[in-house]
């Protein structure tokens, strides 16, 4: 289920128009396999967004609904624009029912603002994350 959700999120972000705030702040249009990745990103990538699934809560006792969790990891060169882009992703995805086109569900941001994790590759890139939960996925 988690793989399906992250693929749906990737498709949704891939389809954002070039003038969308997220793309403007990153200075590039998100493109799956180029600067938008699912599960892992290749080594030595430039500015990119990676969607990573992780375990959610246990299924409901009736086994009818499940929660899927994912993290969006943003790697950018500028701390200001990276934090703003991560915040724009939170604002875009929180309470959004349109992300999961093939699976009924609603995305919720787990925190209200992005979490800066630090610098990578000798201080060349800042890493910022946001965590999300998709609720009410009917199996």
N, CA, C and O atoms as CSV, one atom per row, in Angstrom:
chain,resi,resn,atom,element,x,y,z
A,1,UNK,N,N,0.824,-1.186,0.000
A,1,UNK,CA,C,0.000,0.000,0.000
A,1,UNK,C,C,0.874,1.259,0.000
A,1,UNK,O,O,0.574,2.220,-0.708
A,2,UNK,N,N,1.949,1.258,0.787
A,2,UNK,CA,C,2.796,2.449,0.880
A,2,UNK,C,C,3.419,2.800,-0.468
A,2,UNK,O,O,3.541,3.976,-0.812
A,3,UNK,N,N,3.812,1.780,-1.228
A,3,UNK,CA,C,4.415,2.046,-2.535
A,3,UNK,C,C,3.406,2.716,-3.465
A,3,UNK,O,O,3.754,3.634,-4.207
A,4,UNK,N,N,2.166,2.257,-3.423
A,4,UNK,CA,C,1.121,2.865,-4.236
A,4,UNK,C,C,0.951,4.339,-3.880
A,4,UNK,O,O,0.834,5.184,-4.767
A,5,UNK,N,N,0.939,4.644,-2.601
A,5,UNK,CA,C,0.734,6.025,-2.155
A,5,UNK,C,C,1.871,6.925,-2.623
A,5,UNK,O,O,1.617,8.003,-3.160
A,6,UNK,N,N,3.111,6.508,-2.431
A,6,UNK,CA,C,4.226,7.376,-2.832
A,6,UNK,C,C,4.258,7.567,-4.341
A,6,UNK,O,O,4.666,8.625,-4.819
A,7,UNK,N,N,3.833,6.559,-5.097
A,7,UNK,CA,C,3.756,6.726,-6.549
A,7,UNK,C,C,2.668,7.729,-6.929
A,7,UNK,O,O,2.847,8.517,-7.858
A,8,UNK,N,N,1.549,7.704,-6.218
A,8,UNK,CA,C,0.472,8.666,-6.453
A,8,UNK,C,C,0.945,10.091,-6.131
A,8,UNK,O,O,0.671,11.028,-6.882
A,9,UNK,N,N,1.652,10.241,-5.015
A,9,UNK,CA,C,2.175,11.561,-4.629
A,9,UNK,C,C,3.179,12.046,-5.668
A,9,UNK,O,O,3.164,13.217,-6.045
A,10,UNK,N,N,4.047,11.157,-6.130
A,10,UNK,CA,C,5.036,11.524,-7.145
A,10,UNK,C,C,4.351,11.991,-8.429
A,10,UNK,O,O,4.754,12.993,-9.020
A,11,UNK,N,N,3.328,11.276,-8.856
A,11,UNK,CA,C,2.602,11.662,-10.067
A,11,UNK,C,C,1.945,13.030,-9.879
A,11,UNK,O,O,1.968,13.867,-10.782
A,12,UNK,N,N,1.369,13.245,-8.714
A,12,UNK,CA,C,0.718,14.526,-8.425
A,12,UNK,C,C,1.729,15.678,-8.494
A,12,UNK,O,O,1.448,16.712,-9.101
A,13,UNK,N,N,2.897,15.505,-7.877
A,13,UNK,CA,C,3.920,16.555,-7.894
A,13,UNK,C,C,4.528,16.728,-9.284
A,13,UNK,O,O,4.856,17.844,-9.687
A,14,UNK,N,N,4.677,15.629,-10.011
A,14,UNK,CA,C,5.201,15.675,-11.372
A,14,UNK,C,C,4.286,16.499,-12.287
A,14,UNK,O,O,4.748,17.140,-13.232
A,15,UNK,N,N,2.997,16.472,-11.992
A,15,UNK,CA,C,2.012,17.160,-12.836
A,15,UNK,C,C,1.785,18.627,-12.464
A,15,UNK,O,O,0.967,19.297,-13.095
A,16,UNK,N,N,2.497,19.140,-11.448
A,16,UNK,CA,C,2.355,20.555,-11.109
A,16,UNK,C,C,2.830,21.406,-12.281
A,16,UNK,O,O,3.820,21.073,-12.933
A,17,UNK,N,N,2.128,22.498,-12.548
A,17,UNK,CA,C,2.558,23.339,-13.674
A,17,UNK,C,C,3.860,24.062,-13.343
A,17,UNK,O,O,4.223,24.208,-12.176
A,18,UNK,N,N,4.533,24.499,-14.354
A,18,UNK,CA,C,5.875,25.100,-14.206
A,18,UNK,C,C,5.870,26.347,-13.340
A,18,UNK,O,O,6.890,26.684,-12.740
A,19,UNK,N,N,4.735,27.038,-13.265
A,19,UNK,CA,C,4.676,28.271,-12.479
A,19,UNK,C,C,4.205,28.034,-11.047
A,19,UNK,O,O,4.066,28.990,-10.284
A,20,UNK,N,N,3.960,26.789,-10.671
A,20,UNK,CA,C,3.536,26.496,-9.300
A,20,UNK,C,C,4.615,26.978,-8.329
A,20,UNK,O,O,5.803,26.944,-8.649
A,21,UNK,N,N,4.205,27.418,-7.163
A,21,UNK,CA,C,5.124,27.970,-6.167
A,21,UNK,C,C,6.276,27.015,-5.837
A,21,UNK,O,O,7.420,27.453,-5.711
A,22,UNK,N,N,5.992,25.734,-5.699
A,22,UNK,CA,C,7.046,24.761,-5.379
A,22,UNK,C,C,8.118,24.773,-6.474
A,22,UNK,O,O,9.310,24.855,-6.175
A,23,UNK,N,N,7.700,24.694,-7.727
A,23,UNK,CA,C,8.649,24.704,-8.840
A,23,UNK,C,C,9.405,26.026,-8.919
A,23,UNK,O,O,10.608,26.040,-9.181
A,24,UNK,N,N,8.708,27.128,-8.696
A,24,UNK,CA,C,9.362,28.442,-8.740
A,24,UNK,C,C,10.437,28.559,-7.671
A,24,UNK,O,O,11.528,29.063,-7.937
A,25,UNK,N,N,10.135,28.096,-6.463
A,25,UNK,CA,C,11.104,28.192,-5.367
A,25,UNK,C,C,12.311,27.288,-5.585
A,25,UNK,O,O,13.429,27.632,-5.204
A,26,UNK,N,N,12.080,26.130,-6.198
A,26,UNK,CA,C,13.195,25.218,-6.473
A,26,UNK,C,C,13.991,25.645,-7.695
A,26,UNK,O,O,15.122,25.198,-7.888
A,27,UNK,N,N,13.412,26.502,-8.519
A,27,UNK,CA,C,14.088,26.968,-9.723
A,27,UNK,C,C,14.046,25.965,-10.852
A,27,UNK,O,O,14.793,26.086,-11.822
A,28,UNK,N,N,13.171,24.967,-10.734
A,28,UNK,CA,C,13.057,23.935,-11.761
A,28,UNK,C,C,11.718,23.233,-11.620
A,28,UNK,O,O,11.149,23.183,-10.530
A,29,UNK,N,N,11.217,22.694,-12.716
A,29,UNK,CA,C,9.987,21.916,-12.684
A,29,UNK,C,C,10.307,20.509,-12.213
A,29,UNK,O,O,11.257,19.895,-12.696
A,30,UNK,N,N,9.511,19.984,-11.259
A,30,UNK,CA,C,9.733,18.619,-10.789
A,30,UNK,C,C,9.423,17.627,-11.899
A,30,UNK,O,O,8.378,17.703,-12.546
A,31,UNK,N,N,10.339,16.702,-12.107
A,31,UNK,CA,C,10.203,15.718,-13.172
A,31,UNK,C,C,10.642,14.355,-12.634
A,31,UNK,O,O,11.789,14.184,-12.219
A,32,UNK,N,N,9.723,13.391,-12.645
A,32,UNK,CA,C,9.990,12.067,-12.112
A,32,UNK,C,C,11.201,11.431,-12.805
A,32,UNK,O,O,11.264,11.358,-14.032
A,33,UNK,N,N,12.151,10.977,-11.999
A,33,UNK,CA,C,13.363,10.353,-12.518
A,33,UNK,C,C,14.480,11.336,-12.817
A,33,UNK,O,O,15.621,10.931,-13.035
A,34,UNK,N,N,14.162,12.628,-12.828
A,34,UNK,CA,C,15.164,13.662,-13.091
A,34,UNK,C,C,15.540,14.373,-11.783
A,34,UNK,O,O,16.704,14.373,-11.383
A,35,UNK,N,N,14.553,14.972,-11.129
A,35,UNK,CA,C,14.788,15.634,-9.848
A,35,UNK,C,C,13.674,15.326,-8.849
A,35,UNK,O,O,13.588,15.950,-7.792
A,36,UNK,N,N,12.827,14.362,-9.193
A,36,UNK,CA,C,11.762,13.869,-8.324
A,36,UNK,C,C,11.906,12.352,-8.265
A,36,UNK,O,O,11.832,11.669,-9.286
A,37,UNK,N,N,12.113,11.833,-7.051
A,37,UNK,CA,C,12.407,10.412,-6.895
A,37,UNK,C,C,11.463,9.775,-5.880
A,37,UNK,O,O,10.904,10.445,-5.012
A,38,UNK,N,N,11.303,8.459,-6.017
A,38,UNK,CA,C,10.483,7.678,-5.093
A,38,UNK,C,C,11.392,6.678,-4.383
A,38,UNK,O,O,12.156,5.961,-5.030
A,39,UNK,N,N,11.311,6.632,-3.087
A,39,UNK,CA,C,12.036,5.745,-2.176
A,39,UNK,C,C,13.489,6.169,-1.963
A,39,UNK,O,O,13.901,6.334,-0.815
A,40,UNK,N,N,14.261,6.347,-2.997
A,40,UNK,CA,C,15.651,6.771,-2.819
A,40,UNK,C,C,16.050,7.680,-3.973
A,40,UNK,O,O,15.446,7.664,-5.046
A,41,UNK,N,N,17.075,8.466,-3.723
A,41,UNK,CA,C,17.604,9.329,-4.785
A,41,UNK,C,C,19.009,8.863,-5.143
A,41,UNK,O,O,19.750,8.389,-4.282
A,42,UNK,N,N,19.365,8.995,-6.389
A,42,UNK,CA,C,20.730,8.615,-6.785
A,42,UNK,C,C,21.761,9.488,-6.068
A,42,UNK,O,O,21.463,10.608,-5.652
A,43,UNK,N,N,22.956,8.965,-5.936
A,43,UNK,CA,C,24.030,9.749,-5.329
A,43,UNK,C,C,24.373,10.933,-6.218
A,43,UNK,O,O,24.206,10.903,-7.437
A,44,UNK,N,N,24.854,11.967,-5.564
A,44,UNK,CA,C,25.344,13.162,-6.253
A,44,UNK,C,C,24.279,13.842,-7.113
A,44,UNK,O,O,24.570,14.327,-8.207
A,45,UNK,N,N,23.048,13.874,-6.610
A,45,UNK,CA,C,22.011,14.621,-7.320
A,45,UNK,C,C,22.053,16.073,-6.882
A,45,UNK,O,O,22.477,16.386,-5.769
A,46,UNK,N,N,21.616,16.945,-7.755
A,46,UNK,CA,C,21.497,18.356,-7.410
A,46,UNK,C,C,20.165,18.540,-6.676
A,46,UNK,O,O,19.646,17.588,-6.094
A,47,UNK,N,N,19.618,19.735,-6.699
A,47,UNK,CA,C,18.344,20.021,-6.058
A,47,UNK,C,C,17.313,18.974,-6.473
A,47,UNK,O,O,17.106,18.731,-7.662
A,48,UNK,N,N,16.666,18.352,-5.474
A,48,UNK,CA,C,15.689,17.312,-5.797
A,48,UNK,C,C,14.714,17.103,-4.639
A,48,UNK,O,O,14.914,17.589,-3.526
A,49,UNK,N,N,13.658,16.366,-4.947
A,49,UNK,CA,C,12.637,15.982,-3.978
A,49,UNK,C,C,12.520,14.468,-4.024
A,49,UNK,O,O,12.418,13.876,-5.098
A,50,UNK,N,N,12.536,13.837,-2.836
A,50,UNK,CA,C,12.411,12.384,-2.753
A,50,UNK,C,C,11.258,12.045,-1.816
A,50,UNK,O,O,11.161,12.589,-0.716
A,51,UNK,N,N,10.388,11.148,-2.257
A,51,UNK,CA,C,9.233,10.723,-1.469
A,51,UNK,C,C,9.538,9.334,-0.923
A,51,UNK,O,O,9.769,8.395,-1.684
A,52,UNK,N,N,9.537,9.212,0.413
A,52,UNK,CA,C,9.980,7.993,1.074
A,52,UNK,C,C,8.849,7.456,1.955
A,52,UNK,O,O,8.410,8.154,2.869
A,53,UNK,N,N,8.367,6.230,1.702
A,53,UNK,CA,C,7.333,5.668,2.562
A,53,UNK,C,C,7.925,5.176,3.880
A,53,UNK,O,O,9.089,4.778,3.934
A,54,UNK,N,N,7.125,5.207,4.931
A,54,UNK,CA,C,7.525,4.570,6.185
A,54,UNK,C,C,6.279,4.058,6.894
A,54,UNK,O,O,5.165,4.481,6.586
A,55,UNK,N,N,6.469,3.155,7.836
A,55,UNK,CA,C,5.360,2.470,8.498
A,55,UNK,C,C,4.408,3.428,9.199
A,55,UNK,O,O,4.835,4.405,9.814
A,56,UNK,N,N,3.138,3.143,9.101
A,56,UNK,CA,C,2.111,3.930,9.777
A,56,UNK,C,C,1.602,3.195,10.998
A,56,UNK,O,O,2.260,2.294,11.518
A,57,UNK,N,N,0.425,3.589,11.450
A,57,UNK,CA,C,-0.208,2.910,12.574
A,57,UNK,C,C,-0.724,1.551,12.128
A,57,UNK,O,O,-0.782,1.255,10.934
A,58,UNK,N,N,-1.095,0.736,13.094
A,58,UNK,CA,C,-1.677,-0.570,12.788
A,58,UNK,C,C,-3.011,-0.378,12.064
A,58,UNK,O,O,-3.677,0.637,12.266
A,59,UNK,N,N,-3.407,-1.332,11.230
A,59,UNK,CA,C,-4.704,-1.233,10.557
A,59,UNK,C,C,-5.840,-1.200,11.579
A,59,UNK,O,O,-5.691,-1.700,12.694
A,60,UNK,N,N,-6.980,-0.605,11.194
A,60,UNK,CA,C,-8.152,-0.640,12.060
A,60,UNK,C,C,-8.520,-2.080,12.337
A,60,UNK,O,O,-8.188,-2.976,11.561
A,61,UNK,N,N,-9.197,-2.298,13.431
A,61,UNK,CA,C,-9.551,-3.658,13.823
A,61,UNK,C,C,-10.432,-4.351,12.785
A,61,UNK,O,O,-10.391,-5.574,12.653
A,62,UNK,N,N,-11.229,-3.572,12.047
A,62,UNK,CA,C,-12.073,-4.179,11.014
A,62,UNK,C,C,-11.299,-4.418,9.719
A,62,UNK,O,O,-11.835,-4.970,8.758
A,63,UNK,N,N,-10.022,-3.994,9.703
A,63,UNK,CA,C,-9.138,-4.174,8.552
A,63,UNK,C,C,-9.688,-3.522,7.282
A,63,UNK,O,O,-9.407,-3.962,6.167
A,64,UNK,N,N,-10.467,-2.477,7.475
A,64,UNK,CA,C,-11.091,-1.790,6.349
A,64,UNK,C,C,-10.346,-0.504,5.986
A,64,UNK,O,O,-10.372,-0.071,4.834
A,65,UNK,N,N,-9.693,0.093,6.962
A,65,UNK,CA,C,-8.966,1.336,6.723
A,65,UNK,C,C,-7.539,1.190,7.237
A,65,UNK,O,O,-7.272,0.503,8.224
A,66,UNK,N,N,-6.644,1.852,6.540
A,66,UNK,CA,C,-5.244,1.878,6.960
A,66,UNK,C,C,-4.690,3.269,6.764
A,66,UNK,O,O,-5.191,4.053,5.958
A,67,UNK,N,N,-3.655,3.558,7.510
A,67,UNK,CA,C,-2.924,4.807,7.329
A,67,UNK,C,C,-1.595,4.474,6.677
A,67,UNK,O,O,-0.941,3.495,7.037
A,68,UNK,N,N,-1.204,5.293,5.720
A,68,UNK,CA,C,0.124,5.165,5.132
A,68,UNK,C,C,0.869,6.460,5.412
A,68,UNK,O,O,0.305,7.547,5.291
A,69,UNK,N,N,2.110,6.343,5.778
A,69,UNK,CA,C,2.922,7.518,6.053
A,69,UNK,C,C,4.022,7.639,5.007
A,69,UNK,O,O,4.514,6.647,4.468
A,70,UNK,N,N,4.389,8.892,4.738
A,70,UNK,CA,C,5.524,9.127,3.860
A,70,UNK,C,C,6.217,10.410,4.265
A,70,UNK,O,O,5.636,11.277,4.919
A,71,UNK,N,N,7.448,10.508,3.871
A,71,UNK,CA,C,8.252,11.697,4.121
A,71,UNK,C,C,8.669,12.277,2.784
A,71,UNK,O,O,9.002,11.548,1.850
A,72,UNK,N,N,8.645,13.595,2.706
A,72,UNK,CA,C,9.199,14.262,1.530
A,72,UNK,C,C,10.504,14.904,1.962
A,72,UNK,O,O,10.541,15.762,2.845
A,73,UNK,N,N,11.563,14.466,1.319
A,73,UNK,CA,C,12.920,14.961,1.600
A,73,UNK,C,C,13.305,15.892,0.473
A,73,UNK,O,O,13.338,15.496,-0.692
A,74,UNK,N,N,13.594,17.120,0.823
A,74,UNK,CA,C,13.960,18.122,-0.167
A,74,UNK,C,C,15.443,18.459,0.006
A,74,UNK,O,O,15.903,18.758,1.108
A,75,UNK,N,N,16.162,18.406,-1.079
A,75,UNK,CA,C,17.590,18.723,-1.075
A,75,UNK,C,C,17.780,19.952,-1.948
A,75,UNK,O,O,17.480,19.926,-3.142
A,76,UNK,N,N,18.276,21.024,-1.355
A,76,UNK,CA,C,18.452,22.262,-2.108
A,76,UNK,C,C,19.736,22.981,-1.758
A,76,UNK,O,O,20.401,22.651,-0.776
A,77,UNK,N,N,20.076,23.957,-2.562
A,77,UNK,CA,C,21.320,24.714,-2.353
A,77,UNK,C,C,21.140,25.897,-1.403
A,77,UNK,O,O,22.087,26.303,-0.730
A,78,UNK,N,N,19.944,26.444,-1.349
A,78,UNK,CA,C,19.703,27.660,-0.576
A,78,UNK,C,C,18.744,27.348,0.571
A,78,UNK,O,O,17.648,26.839,0.339
A,79,UNK,N,N,19.146,27.648,1.799
A,79,UNK,CA,C,18.316,27.298,2.954
A,79,UNK,C,C,16.969,28.027,2.919
A,79,UNK,O,O,15.937,27.442,3.247
A,80,UNK,N,N,16.980,29.285,2.526
A,80,UNK,CA,C,15.743,30.068,2.510
A,80,UNK,C,C,14.737,29.507,1.508
A,80,UNK,O,O,13.584,29.257,1.862
A,81,UNK,N,N,15.160,29.309,0.273
A,81,UNK,CA,C,14.220,28.805,-0.739
A,81,UNK,C,C,13.849,27.347,-0.471
A,81,UNK,O,O,12.735,26.936,-0.795
A,82,UNK,N,N,14.748,26.558,0.109
A,82,UNK,CA,C,14.437,25.164,0.435
A,82,UNK,C,C,13.372,25.082,1.521
A,82,UNK,O,O,12.438,24.288,1.415
A,83,UNK,N,N,13.507,25.893,2.558
A,83,UNK,CA,C,12.490,25.916,3.614
A,83,UNK,C,C,11.148,26.413,3.082
A,83,UNK,O,O,10.097,25.881,3.437
A,84,UNK,N,N,11.191,27.427,2.237
A,84,UNK,CA,C,9.944,27.941,1.648
A,84,UNK,C,C,9.293,26.901,0.732
A,84,UNK,O,O,8.070,26.762,0.736
A,85,UNK,N,N,10.084,26.177,-0.046
A,85,UNK,CA,C,9.538,25.143,-0.930
A,85,UNK,C,C,8.943,23.998,-0.106
A,85,UNK,O,O,7.878,23.481,-0.443
A,86,UNK,N,N,9.625,23.602,0.969
A,86,UNK,CA,C,9.097,22.541,1.838
A,86,UNK,C,C,7.797,23.002,2.507
A,86,UNK,O,O,6.871,22.208,2.675
A,87,UNK,N,N,7.726,24.274,2.886
A,87,UNK,CA,C,6.489,24.805,3.460
A,87,UNK,C,C,5.381,24.833,2.414
A,87,UNK,O,O,4.226,24.543,2.724
A,88,UNK,N,N,5.725,25.180,1.189
A,88,UNK,CA,C,4.738,25.180,0.105
A,88,UNK,C,C,4.209,23.767,-0.143
A,88,UNK,O,O,3.032,23.595,-0.459
A,89,UNK,N,N,5.069,22.755,-0.002
A,89,UNK,CA,C,4.610,21.366,-0.131
A,89,UNK,C,C,3.641,21.003,0.991
A,89,UNK,O,O,2.624,20.353,0.749
A,90,UNK,N,N,3.952,21.421,2.214
A,90,UNK,CA,C,3.042,21.178,3.341
A,90,UNK,C,C,1.701,21.840,3.076
A,90,UNK,O,O,0.651,21.222,3.251
A,91,UNK,N,N,1.740,23.091,2.657
A,91,UNK,CA,C,0.495,23.831,2.383
A,91,UNK,C,C,-0.298,23.188,1.241
A,91,UNK,O,O,-1.528,23.158,1.283
A,92,UNK,N,N,0.389,22.683,0.238
A,92,UNK,CA,C,-0.254,22.054,-0.915
A,92,UNK,C,C,-0.897,20.719,-0.548
A,92,UNK,O,O,-2.017,20.436,-0.973
A,93,UNK,N,N,-0.207,19.907,0.227
A,93,UNK,CA,C,-0.657,18.541,0.472
A,93,UNK,C,C,-1.587,18.380,1.668
A,93,UNK,O,O,-2.410,17.464,1.685
A,94,UNK,N,N,-1.474,19.252,2.672
A,94,UNK,CA,C,-2.275,19.094,3.896
A,94,UNK,C,C,-3.770,19.199,3.581
A,94,UNK,O,O,-4.225,20.170,2.977
A,95,UNK,N,N,-4.506,18.201,3.993
A,95,UNK,CA,C,-5.958,18.038,3.786
A,95,UNK,C,C,-6.336,17.919,2.315
A,95,UNK,O,O,-7.475,18.205,1.943
A,96,UNK,N,N,-5.412,17.508,1.491
A,96,UNK,CA,C,-5.658,17.390,0.057
A,96,UNK,C,C,-6.212,16.001,-0.271
A,96,UNK,O,O,-5.583,14.990,0.039
A,97,UNK,N,N,-7.381,15.956,-0.892
A,97,UNK,CA,C,-8.008,14.690,-1.293
A,97,UNK,C,C,-7.701,14.329,-2.744
A,97,UNK,O,O,-8.043,13.234,-3.191
A,98,UNK,N,N,-7.072,15.220,-3.474
A,98,UNK,CA,C,-6.829,15.002,-4.898
A,98,UNK,C,C,-5.502,14.314,-5.205
A,98,UNK,O,O,-5.240,13.956,-6.353
A,99,UNK,N,N,-4.673,14.129,-4.198
A,99,UNK,CA,C,-3.351,13.545,-4.407
A,99,UNK,C,C,-3.453,12.078,-4.809
A,99,UNK,O,O,-2.757,11.627,-5.719
A,100,UNK,N,N,-4.306,11.352,-4.142
A,100,UNK,CA,C,-4.422,9.904,-4.342
A,100,UNK,C,C,-5.554,9.615,-5.310
A,100,UNK,O,O,-6.666,9.293,-4.892
A,101,UNK,N,N,-5.281,9.727,-6.575
A,101,UNK,CA,C,-6.310,9.604,-7.608
A,101,UNK,C,C,-6.924,8.214,-7.662
A,101,UNK,O,O,-8.134,8.091,-7.848
A,102,UNK,N,N,-6.131,7.174,-7.507
A,102,UNK,CA,C,-6.666,5.824,-7.665
A,102,UNK,C,C,-7.022,5.151,-6.343
A,102,UNK,O,O,-7.529,4.030,-6.336
A,103,UNK,N,N,-6.760,5.828,-5.221
A,103,UNK,CA,C,-7.042,5.268,-3.906
A,103,UNK,C,C,-7.728,6.323,-3.055
A,103,UNK,O,O,-7.158,7.393,-2.840
A,104,UNK,N,N,-8.945,6.056,-2.557
A,104,UNK,CA,C,-9.596,7.059,-1.708
A,104,UNK,C,C,-8.755,7.347,-0.476
A,104,UNK,O,O,-8.435,6.435,0.286
A,105,UNK,N,N,-8.407,8.569,-0.282
A,105,UNK,CA,C,-7.620,8.944,0.877
A,105,UNK,C,C,-7.412,10.440,0.929
A,105,UNK,O,O,-7.584,11.147,-0.064
A,106,UNK,N,N,-7.042,10.906,2.097
A,106,UNK,CA,C,-6.802,12.328,2.311
A,106,UNK,C,C,-5.437,12.473,2.973
A,106,UNK,O,O,-5.141,11.785,3.950
A,107,UNK,N,N,-4.614,13.361,2.445
A,107,UNK,CA,C,-3.266,13.576,2.964
A,107,UNK,C,C,-3.310,14.607,4.087
A,107,UNK,O,O,-3.987,15.630,3.979
A,108,UNK,N,N,-2.593,14.331,5.146
A,108,UNK,CA,C,-2.440,15.272,6.253
A,108,UNK,C,C,-0.955,15.457,6.542
A,108,UNK,O,O,-0.204,14.484,6.607
A,109,UNK,N,N,-0.538,16.700,6.713
A,109,UNK,CA,C,0.833,16.964,7.154
A,109,UNK,C,C,0.905,16.633,8.642
A,109,UNK,O,O,-0.017,16.954,9.391
A,110,UNK,N,N,1.975,16.004,9.071
A,110,UNK,CA,C,2.130,15.632,10.478
A,110,UNK,C,C,2.657,16.809,11.297
A,110,UNK,O,O,2.372,16.907,12.491
A,111,UNK,N,N,3.413,17.688,10.677
A,111,UNK,CA,C,3.840,18.908,11.368
A,111,UNK,C,C,3.501,20.114,10.496
A,111,UNK,O,O,3.322,19.987,9.285
A,112,UNK,N,N,3.417,21.280,11.125
A,112,UNK,CA,C,2.983,22.495,10.429
A,112,UNK,C,C,4.080,23.200,9.662
A,112,UNK,O,O,3.800,24.037,8.804
A,113,UNK,N,N,5.317,22.873,9.959
A,113,UNK,CA,C,6.423,23.509,9.249
A,113,UNK,C,C,7.510,22.480,8.976
A,113,UNK,O,O,7.585,21.463,9.665
A,114,UNK,N,N,8.350,22.731,7.981
A,114,UNK,CA,C,9.392,21.758,7.611
A,114,UNK,C,C,10.475,21.646,8.683
A,114,UNK,O,O,10.663,22.542,9.506
A,115,UNK,N,N,11.173,20.523,8.643
A,115,UNK,CA,C,12.243,20.245,9.596
A,115,UNK,C,C,13.578,20.274,8.854
A,115,UNK,O,O,13.822,19.417,8.005
A,116,UNK,N,N,14.452,21.245,9.156
A,116,UNK,CA,C,15.789,21.224,8.541
A,116,UNK,C,C,16.654,20.171,9.242
A,116,UNK,O,O,16.765,20.168,10.468
A,117,UNK,N,N,17.263,19.283,8.461
A,117,UNK,CA,C,18.088,18.225,9.047
A,117,UNK,C,C,19.571,18.547,9.034
A,117,UNK,O,O,20.339,17.937,9.778
A,118,UNK,N,N,19.988,19.489,8.207
A,118,UNK,CA,C,21.400,19.834,8.147
A,118,UNK,C,C,21.911,19.843,6.726
A,118,UNK,O,O,21.151,19.736,5.763
A,119,UNK,N,N,23.206,19.973,6.622
A,119,UNK,CA,C,23.858,20.116,5.319
A,119,UNK,C,C,24.498,18.816,4.895
A,119,UNK,O,O,24.914,18.016,5.733
A,120,UNK,N,N,24.578,18.603,3.584
A,120,UNK,CA,C,25.200,17.425,2.989
A,120,UNK,C,C,26.252,17.853,1.983
A,120,UNK,O,O,26.307,19.005,1.550
A,121,UNK,N,N,27.079,16.895,1.630
A,121,UNK,CA,C,28.094,17.089,0.590
A,121,UNK,C,C,28.948,18.330,0.849
A,121,UNK,O,O,29.071,19.218,0.005
A,122,UNK,N,N,29.527,18.353,2.042
A,122,UNK,CA,C,30.439,19.430,2.408
A,122,UNK,C,C,29.772,20.788,2.542
A,122,UNK,O,O,30.406,21.817,2.311
A,123,UNK,N,N,28.512,20.800,2.910
A,123,UNK,CA,C,27.797,22.056,3.081
A,123,UNK,C,C,27.217,22.622,1.798
A,123,UNK,O,O,26.762,23.765,1.775
A,124,UNK,N,N,27.230,21.839,0.739
A,124,UNK,CA,C,26.728,22.321,-0.546
A,124,UNK,C,C,25.201,22.292,-0.620
A,124,UNK,O,O,24.599,23.126,-1.297
A,125,UNK,N,N,24.566,21.330,0.079
A,125,UNK,CA,C,23.114,21.171,0.017
A,125,UNK,C,C,22.513,21.106,1.410
A,125,UNK,O,O,23.070,20.469,2.304
A,126,UNK,N,N,21.380,21.762,1.594
A,126,UNK,CA,C,20.602,21.678,2.825
A,126,UNK,C,C,19.535,20.595,2.624
A,126,UNK,O,O,18.966,20.466,1.540
A,127,UNK,N,N,19.275,19.827,3.672
A,127,UNK,CA,C,18.231,18.795,3.637
A,127,UNK,C,C,17.098,19.255,4.552
A,127,UNK,O,O,17.315,19.593,5.715
A,128,UNK,N,N,15.888,19.258,4.000
A,128,UNK,CA,C,14.686,19.670,4.729
A,128,UNK,C,C,13.630,18.594,4.508
A,128,UNK,O,O,13.462,18.115,3.386
A,129,UNK,N,N,12.913,18.209,5.566
A,129,UNK,CA,C,11.900,17.164,5.422
A,129,UNK,C,C,10.540,17.624,5.945
A,129,UNK,O,O,10.435,18.534,6.767
A,130,UNK,N,N,9.520,16.964,5.440
A,130,UNK,CA,C,8.162,17.083,5.940
A,130,UNK,C,C,7.565,15.689,5.976
A,130,UNK,O,O,7.835,14.872,5.095
A,131,UNK,N,N,6.755,15.411,6.991
A,131,UNK,CA,C,6.156,14.093,7.158
A,131,UNK,C,C,4.648,14.180,6.970
A,131,UNK,O,O,4.017,15.163,7.359
A,132,UNK,N,N,4.080,13.136,6.368
A,132,UNK,CA,C,2.675,13.145,5.978
A,132,UNK,C,C,2.024,11.809,6.285
A,132,UNK,O,O,2.692,10.778,6.355
A,133,UNK,N,N,0.711,11.841,6.468
A,133,UNK,CA,C,-0.080,10.628,6.666
A,133,UNK,C,C,-1.261,10.665,5.710
A,133,UNK,O,O,-1.909,11.701,5.555
A,134,UNK,N,N,-1.540,9.542,5.072
A,134,UNK,CA,C,-2.733,9.406,4.248
A,134,UNK,C,C,-3.711,8.580,5.061
A,134,UNK,O,O,-3.404,7.458,5.463
A,135,UNK,N,N,-4.897,9.141,5.305
A,135,UNK,CA,C,-5.903,8.485,6.137
A,135,UNK,C,C,-7.079,7.992,5.313
A,135,UNK,O,O,-7.389,8.528,4.249
A,136,UNK,N,N,-7.719,6.966,5.829
A,136,UNK,CA,C,-8.961,6.417,5.292
A,136,UNK,C,C,-8.774,5.817,3.902
A,136,UNK,O,O,-9.544,6.082,2.978
A,137,UNK,N,N,-7.772,5.035,3.786
A,137,UNK,CA,C,-7.564,4.304,2.548
A,137,UNK,C,C,-8.390,3.026,2.627
A,137,UNK,O,O,-8.135,2.174,3.478
A,138,UNK,N,N,-9.347,2.892,1.771
A,138,UNK,CA,C,-10.211,1.708,1.783
A,138,UNK,C,C,-9.593,0.628,0.927
A,138,UNK,O,O,-9.264,0.858,-0.237
A,139,UNK,N,N,-9.440,-0.529,1.490
A,139,UNK,CA,C,-8.814,-1.647,0.777
A,139,UNK,C,C,-9.845,-2.488,0.080
A,139,UNK,O,O,-9.499,-3.474,-0.571
